[in-house]
Amino acid sequence: MKDKNPTVLFQRIAFIGFGLIGSSLARVVRRQGLAGHIAVCARSRKTLDKARALRLADSVSLDAGEAASGADLVMICTPLSAYSEVAADIVPALETGCIVSDVGSVKVSVLRELGSVLPDGVHLVPGHPVAGTEHSGPEAGSAELFAGRWCILTPPQGTPPAVTERVAELWRRAAMNVEVMDPEHHDQVLAMTSHLPHLIAYSIVDTATDLEDYLKKEVVKFSAGGFRDFTRIAASDPVMWRDILLANKDAVLEVLSRFNEDLTVLQRAIRRGQGDKLEVAFTRTREIRRGVIDAKQD
Amino acid sequence: MKDKNPTVLFQRIAFIGFGLIGSSLARVVRRQGLAGHIAVCARSRKTLDKARALRLADSVSLDAGEAASGADLVMICTPLSAYSEVAADIVPALETGCIVSDVGSVKVSVLRELGSVLPDGVHLVPGHPVAGTEHSGPEAGSAELFAGRWCILTPPQGTPPAVTERVAELWRRAAMNVEVMDPEHHDQVLAMTSHLPHLIAYSIVDTATDLEDYLKKEVVKFSAGGFRDFTRIAASDPVMWRDILLANKDAVLEVLSRFNEDLTVLQRAIRRGQGDKLEVAFTRTREIRRGVIDAKQD
């Protein structure tokens, strides 16, 4: 019997959405035999065919309810804007004791959207594996994507610890460090570490896109001076990032205001030739870099 | 006789300043035997000792004039703010036919500063190898640093093509592609590809540095979401970047204004929940990324 197999954490995991993150987690699950059955739901037949070809799906469906039916873990891996539709599709199919989780980069909105519609006896454990690349789609996935990174879980009050622990264990098998956090706090921290950087990167590449053609060619040619790092970040999935910035609007606008103030101070120092102010600002930023290296997040 | 050796491009190259770029070029020169003699000048005895220990210097000196004496190529590799002092030191020592070049990231200011003070018969060929890392100092150097990147030369009008060609050949031996460009144009392009990205990266890390302590710790912990790429760029040498932003003030303020306008448009779209506008902006930035990859600058 499968449930006697100590490596099986869930009898049936349903992935709703199967892009970079979903397919990467499925690779981990498949490789270690963590699920008795992997059900994959995607919006397009093409993605389902890829999931089959990659041998990551035991069953595939265009219908989220069908995939979720009989699952003891439903992992939502779609852009945030699809969540309410996904919820409507899966709710009738969810069985008592099932855990619904996700991998979205914003957590307050997820709790708001899913928390109120899930039936009694179904547990919600929202999650955010803080890992990724600028590439999208199931072929871009990798079982090593999560190694050494953090996964943040934001279960609502009253969630039994054993339930949260089951989801935590899944991410630990993906070699992630797991932290449980308040969703508001998560959204504040990630606005700074992820959402603002992506917005800024998109914006600076956008500025270059608007340059006169003769300049634009050369911006690409000489991008090694720093710009190319921004183009990499700004190559991330546009729909996913549209959704993130809108779902975390308040926290993003707050850190963006701080950033604008700080940039204005530097701009003023450049205009006035105040080299000492620039040097002080550029020196103190090194402390954070050392922290990132010490925390092995580089 | 050394000048019969076809690999020797210069009889004596004097490096004035010996950090990441200078020492990397010296590694290329040493490895391929491109100079009969490598003279190194640095501000500190410690740097000179390192140059010796790395076997990159045939002679060392704290005096730029002494290093430049008898050189047929003087390569200035100091921060831009040291150029006028360097010029004053080397001018009495320069011999007729000598070429003075540099590796600074701004070129109009270099021509202004050096062009007027060099004696007749001494050639000025300013250069900018568009390559680097966030690390500083002679130990951080590498002979491979330049491979496949562009070096831009901005010789003043009237410079004999054969003179420019001698400097171009040196950089080609470092596996760089060489392009000759108008200095004003160089400064405009690099303001976009390098100076603005560094300013933005410093600014965003600066914003994080000012966060409340409990948030700052977590910003470091969860930096894998995008922020850590900015911390890397913002770990670059503070004095070097102070000098670049001041020396290229006009072009930097111009692209910064454009960036601010574009960011304000995105900010407004977020506040008003205009997802369509965000998606359009985030999609068109991918074109530039493809260009960077096609140009093999990634």
Boltz contact constraints between the chains, C-beta under 6 A:
constraints:
  - contact:
      token1: [A, 130]
      token2: [B, 222]
      max_distance: 6.0
  - contact:
      token1: [A, 130]
      token2: [B, 224]
      max_distance: 6.0
  - contact:
      token1: [A, 130]
      token2: [B, 225]
      max_distance: 6.0
  - contact:
      token1: [A, 149]
      token2: [B, 224]
      max_distance: 6.0
  - contact:
      token1: [A, 150]
      token2: [B, 222]
      max_distance: 6.0
  - contact:
      token1: [A, 189]
      token2: [B, 218]
      max_distance: 6.0
  - contact:
      token1: [A, 189]
      token2: [B, 222]
      max_distance: 6.0
  - contact:
      token1: [A, 192]
      token2: [B, 208]
      max_distance: 6.0
  - contact:
      token1: [A, 192]
      token2: [B, 219]
      max_distance: 6.0
  - contact:
      token1: [A, 193]
      token2: [B, 219]
      max_distance: 6.0
  - contact:
      token1: [A, 193]
      token2: [B, 222]
      max_distance: 6.0
  - contact:
      token1: [A, 193]
      token2: [B, 223]
      max_distance: 6.0
  - contact:
      token1: [A, 193]
      token2: [B, 225]
      max_distance: 6.0
  - contact:
      token1: [A, 193]
      token2: [B, 227]
      max_distance: 6.0
  - contact:
      token1: [A, 194]
      token2: [B, 225]
      max_distance: 6.0
  - contact:
      token1: [A, 194]
      token2: [B, 226]
      max_distance: 6.0
  - contact:
      token1: [A, 197]
      token2: [B, 226]
      max_distance: 6.0
  - contact:
      token1: [A, 197]
      token2: [B, 227]
      max_distance: 6.0
  - contact:
      token1: [A, 197]
      token2: [B, 230]
      max_distance: 6.0
  - contact:
      token1: [A, 198]
      token2: [B, 226]
      max_distance: 6.0
  - contact:
      token1: [A, 202]
      token2: [B, 282]
      max_distance: 6.0
  - contact:
      token1: [A, 202]
      token2: [B, 285]
      max_distance: 6.0
  - contact:
      token1: [A, 203]
      token2: [B, 262]
      max_distance: 6.0
  - contact:
      token1: [A, 203]
      token2: [B, 263]
      max_distance: 6.0
  - contact:
      token1: [A, 203]
      token2: [B, 266]
      max_distance: 6.0
  - contact:
      token1: [A, 204]
      token2: [B, 259]
      max_distance: 6.0
  - contact:
      token1: [A, 205]
      token2: [B, 285]
      max_distance: 6.0
  - contact:
      token1: [A, 205]
      token2: [B, 288]
      max_distance: 6.0
  - contact:
      token1: [A, 206]
      token2: [B, 262]
      max_distance: 6.0
  - contact:
      token1: [A, 206]
      token2: [B, 281]
      max_distance: 6.0
  - contact:
      token1: [A, 206]
      token2: [B, 285]
      max_distance: 6.0
  - contact:
      token1: [A, 207]
      token2: [B, 258]
      max_distance: 6.0
  - contact:
      token1: [A, 207]
      token2: [B, 259]
      max_distance: 6.0
  - contact:
      token1: [A, 207]
      token2: [B, 262]
      max_distance: 6.0
  - contact:
      token1: [A, 208]
      token2: [B, 192]
      max_distance: 6.0
  - contact:
      token1: [A, 208]
      token2: [B, 288]
      max_distance: 6.0
  - contact:
      token1: [A, 209]
      token2: [B, 284]
      max_distance: 6.0
  - contact:
      token1: [A, 209]
      token2: [B, 288]
      max_distance: 6.0
  - contact:
      token1: [A, 218]
      token2: [B, 189]
      max_distance: 6.0
  - contact:
      token1: [A, 219]
      token2: [B, 192]
      max_distance: 6.0
  - contact:
      token1: [A, 219]
      token2: [B, 193]
      max_distance: 6.0
  - contact:
      token1: [A, 220]
      token2: [B, 291]
      max_distance: 6.0
  - contact:
      token1: [A, 220]
      token2: [B, 292]
      max_distance: 6.0
  - contact:
      token1: [A, 220]
      token2: [B, 295]
      max_distance: 6.0
  - contact:
      token1: [A, 221]
      token2: [B, 295]
      max_distance: 6.0
  - contact:
      token1: [A, 222]
      token2: [B, 130]
      max_distance: 6.0
  - contact:
      token1: [A, 222]
      token2: [B, 150]
      max_distance: 6.0
  - contact:
      token1: [A, 222]
      token2: [B, 189]
      max_distance: 6.0
  - contact:
      token1: [A, 222]
      token2: [B, 193]
      max_distance: 6.0
  - contact:
      token1: [A, 223]
      token2: [B, 193]
      max_distance: 6.0
  - contact:
      token1: [A, 223]
      token2: [B, 292]
      max_distance: 6.0
  - contact:
      token1: [A, 223]
      token2: [B, 297]
      max_distance: 6.0
  - contact:
      token1: [A, 224]
      token2: [B, 130]
      max_distance: 6.0
  - contact:
      token1: [A, 224]
      token2: [B, 149]
      max_distance: 6.0
  - contact:
      token1: [A, 224]
      token2: [B, 297]
      max_distance: 6.0
  - contact:
      token1: [A, 225]
      token2: [B, 130]
      max_distance: 6.0
  - contact:
      token1: [A, 225]
      token2: [B, 193]
      max_distance: 6.0
  - contact:
      token1: [A, 225]
      token2: [B, 194]
      max_distance: 6.0
  - contact:
      token1: [A, 226]
      token2: [B, 194]
      max_distance: 6.0
  - contact:
      token1: [A, 226]
      token2: [B, 197]
      max_distance: 6.0
  - contact:
      token1: [A, 226]
      token2: [B, 198]
      max_distance: 6.0
  - contact:
      token1: [A, 226]
      token2: [B, 233]
      max_distance: 6.0
  - contact:
      token1: [A, 227]
      token2: [B, 193]
      max_distance: 6.0
  - contact:
      token1: [A, 227]
      token2: [B, 197]
      max_distance: 6.0
  - contact:
      token1: [A, 228]
      token2: [B, 292]
      max_distance: 6.0
  - contact:
      token1: [A, 228]
      token2: [B, 297]
      max_distance: 6.0
  - contact:
      token1: [A, 228]
      token2: [B, 298]
      max_distance: 6.0
  - contact:
      token1: [A, 229]
      token2: [B, 229]
      max_distance: 6.0
  - contact:
      token1: [A, 230]
      token2: [B, 197]
      max_distance: 6.0
  - contact:
      token1: [A, 231]
      token2: [B, 288]
      max_distance: 6.0
  - contact:
      token1: [A, 231]
      token2: [B, 289]
      max_distance: 6.0
  - contact:
      token1: [A, 231]
      token2: [B, 292]
      max_distance: 6.0
  - contact:
      token1: [A, 233]
      token2: [B, 226]
      max_distance: 6.0
  - contact:
      token1: [A, 234]
      token2: [B, 285]
      max_distance: 6.0
  - contact:
      token1: [A, 235]
      token2: [B, 286]
      max_distance: 6.0
  - contact:
      token1: [A, 235]
      token2: [B, 289]
      max_distance: 6.0
  - contact:
      token1: [A, 238]
      token2: [B, 279]
      max_distance: 6.0
  - contact:
      token1: [A, 238]
      token2: [B, 282]
      max_distance: 6.0
  - contact:
      token1: [A, 238]
      token2: [B, 283]
      max_distance: 6.0
  - contact:
      token1: [A, 241]
      token2: [B, 282]
      max_distance: 6.0
  - contact:
      token1: [A, 242]
      token2: [B, 275]
      max_distance: 6.0
  - contact:
      token1: [A, 242]
      token2: [B, 278]
      max_distance: 6.0
  - contact:
      token1: [A, 242]
      token2: [B, 279]
      max_distance: 6.0
  - contact:
      token1: [A, 245]
      token2: [B, 270]
      max_distance: 6.0
  - contact:
      token1: [A, 246]
      token2: [B, 273]
      max_distance: 6.0
  - contact:
      token1: [A, 246]
      token2: [B, 275]
      max_distance: 6.0
  - contact:
      token1: [A, 249]
      token2: [B, 270]
      max_distance: 6.0
  - contact:
      token1: [A, 256]
      token2: [B, 267]
      max_distance: 6.0
  - contact:
      token1: [A, 258]
      token2: [B, 207]
      max_distance: 6.0
  - contact:
      token1: [A, 259]
      token2: [B, 204]
      max_distance: 6.0
  - contact:
      token1: [A, 259]
      token2: [B, 207]
      max_distance: 6.0
  - contact:
      token1: [A, 262]
      token2: [B, 203]
      max_distance: 6.0
  - contact:
      token1: [A, 262]
      token2: [B, 206]
      max_distance: 6.0
  - contact:
      token1: [A, 262]
      token2: [B, 207]
      max_distance: 6.0
  - contact:
      token1: [A, 263]
      token2: [B, 203]
      max_distance: 6.0
  - contact:
      token1: [A, 266]
      token2: [B, 203]
      max_distance: 6.0
  - contact:
      token1: [A, 267]
      token2: [B, 256]
      max_distance: 6.0
  - contact:
      token1: [A, 270]
      token2: [B, 245]
      max_distance: 6.0
  - contact:
      token1: [A, 270]
      token2: [B, 249]
      max_distance: 6.0
  - contact:
      token1: [A, 273]
      token2: [B, 246]
      max_distance: 6.0
  - contact:
      token1: [A, 275]
      token2: [B, 242]
      max_distance: 6.0
  - contact:
      token1: [A, 275]
      token2: [B, 246]
      max_distance: 6.0
  - contact:
      token1: [A, 278]
      token2: [B, 242]
      max_distance: 6.0
  - contact:
      token1: [A, 279]
      token2: [B, 238]
      max_distance: 6.0
  - contact:
      token1: [A, 279]
      token2: [B, 242]
      max_distance: 6.0
  - contact:
      token1: [A, 281]
      token2: [B, 206]
      max_distance: 6.0
  - contact:
      token1: [A, 282]
      token2: [B, 202]
      max_distance: 6.0
  - contact:
      token1: [A, 282]
      token2: [B, 238]
      max_distance: 6.0
  - contact:
      token1: [A, 282]
      token2: [B, 241]
      max_distance: 6.0
  - contact:
      token1: [A, 283]
      token2: [B, 238]
      max_distance: 6.0
  - contact:
      token1: [A, 284]
      token2: [B, 209]
      max_distance: 6.0
  - contact:
      token1: [A, 285]
      token2: [B, 202]
      max_distance: 6.0
  - contact:
      token1: [A, 285]
      token2: [B, 205]
      max_distance: 6.0
  - contact:
      token1: [A, 285]
      token2: [B, 206]
      max_distance: 6.0
  - contact:
      token1: [A, 285]
      token2: [B, 234]
      max_distance: 6.0
  - contact:
      token1: [A, 286]
      token2: [B, 235]
      max_distance: 6.0
  - contact:
      token1: [A, 288]
      token2: [B, 205]
      max_distance: 6.0
  - contact:
      token1: [A, 288]
      token2: [B, 208]
      max_distance: 6.0
  - contact:
      token1: [A, 288]
      token2: [B, 209]
      max_distance: 6.0
  - contact:
      token1: [A, 288]
      token2: [B, 231]
      max_distance: 6.0
  - contact:
      token1: [A, 289]
      token2: [B, 231]
      max_distance: 6.0
  - contact:
      token1: [A, 289]
      token2: [B, 235]
      max_distance: 6.0
  - contact:
      token1: [A, 291]
      token2: [B, 220]
      max_distance: 6.0
  - contact:
      token1: [A, 292]
      token2: [B, 220]
      max_distance: 6.0
  - contact:
      token1: [A, 292]
      token2: [B, 223]
      max_distance: 6.0
  - contact:
      token1: [A, 292]
      token2: [B, 228]
      max_distance: 6.0
  - contact:
      token1: [A, 292]
      token2: [B, 231]
      max_distance: 6.0
  - contact:
      token1: [A, 295]
      token2: [B, 220]
      max_distance: 6.0
  - contact:
      token1: [A, 295]
      token2: [B, 221]
      max_distance: 6.0
  - contact:
      token1: [A, 297]
      token2: [B, 223]
      max_distance: 6.0
  - contact:
      token1: [A, 297]
      token2: [B, 224]
      max_distance: 6.0
  - contact:
      token1: [A, 297]
      token2: [B, 228]
      max_distance: 6.0
  - contact:
      token1: [A, 298]
      token2: [B, 228]
      max_distance: 6.0
